[in-house]
Amino acid sequence: MIYKVYYQNDNKRNPKREDTHSLYLDAPTEVEARALVEEHTDHNIEFIEAIEGKTLAYEQENPNYKLTEFGE
């Protein structure tokens, strides 16, 4: 399943909508997606959304769409 993870770069500051970023991640479950991001980054995760079907197709049309892969 592909997940879109909304996050702030810095987990020490209060979140601001203008500073929200996103990444795309392939993971079996939302819990595992969260664990991967928490293990490999210092991001402050705001929300994780499963995307599929037409929503995924739409996101893939964006030139910035790229699946994030973390080295193990």
C-alpha positions, -999 to +999 in steps of 0.1 A: +000+000+000+012+035-008+010+060+021+013+098+019+029+111+051+024+147+060+052+160+083+071+190+097+109+189+093+115+199+129+098+182+158+110+208+183+089+237+169+051+242+169+037+229+136+027+255+110+006+246+080+029+265+057+058+243+067+040+210+061+058+187+037+048+152+024+065+120+013+053+088-003+061+055+012+053+019+003+046-001+034+023-030+044+004-011+070+000+025+083+017+014+116+047+002+097+048+033+076+049+055+108+076+033+123+098+036+092+096+074+092+101+076+130+131+053+128+149+070+099+141+107+104+134+134+130+102+145+113+072+155+132+045+133+116+011+151+113-010+126+094-006+094+073-030+088+045-034+056+025-038+064-012-049+041-040-069+040-072-077+074-087-061+093-059-028+075-064-030+080-101-035+117-095-006+119-071+017+100-096+010+127-122+028+153-100+064+157-111+075+157-074+060+122-068+087+098-057+086+069-034+109+073-004+131+044+004+150+042+036+183+022+038+181-006+063 
